[in-house]
């Protein structure tokens, strides 16, 4: 990280964020291993929407994320998805 900074780079965006995104995506891989697997991932960290690096996490996902305005709206969507 120091080497990145010494070259004038941003170690947060060039090292920390990519490493965190890799771990984040690995979590999805542990949830969905076969075509018949199903699951839901809920991201409760509002930094995913508030900060620029949050969009990098969301864009790395294998599916398009959905954002809900209320917990009830989220639970209804999950229930509908599971019982379709």
N, C-alpha and C positions, 0 to 999 in steps of 0.2 A: 504494500500500500504506500509505503514511503517512496518507493521508486516511481510510482504513478504521480504522486504529488510533486516530486523533484522534476519530473518532465513537464510539469504544468497541467497535469490532468486532474481529474476529480475522482479520488479513490472511492467515494461513496457511489457514484454512478457507474464507474468503470470496474469496480471490484465487488463492493458490498451488495449492491442491488442485483447484479447478475447471479451472484452466489445464492442470494435469498430466493430469487425467482426459480433457480434450479431446484432448491429444496421444496419450494411451494408446489412446483409441477410434479415432483416425485411423490408428494402426498396424494395427488390425483391418481397417479399410477398405482398406488397401493389400494385405492378405493375401487378403481375399475381395472380389472385384470383381463377379463374376457368380454366378448361382445354381448353376452347375456347378463353381465353384471350391471347393477343399477345402484345409484347412490346420489346423495345430495351433499354438497359442501356449502356451509354457511360462513361467510366472512363477516365478522362483526366489527372488524377494525375499520373505522371510518377514514383512515388514511388512504385506503384503497380508492376513495372518491375525492378526498380533499387535496392530495398532493400529486405532483406530476409523476413521481415514481410509482404511485398506486396504479396509474393507467398501464404502466409497463407490466405489472403483475396480471392485471385483468386481460390485457391483450395476449398474454402468454398462455391463456387457458385454451383447452381443446374445444370448448363450447362458448357460446355467447352468454356472458353473465346477465342475470336479471336483477334489477334493483327494485326493492319494495319500499313503500312509504310507511307501512305499519307492520308490526309483528303478525297481526291477524291476516293481513293480505299475504304475507309470506307463508304462513301456515296453511292457508287455504290453497295456495298454489302448489305447495309440496304434497298436500293430501290428494289433490286432483291428479298430480303427476304420478304418484305411487299407485293410485287405484284406477288408472286409465285402462 
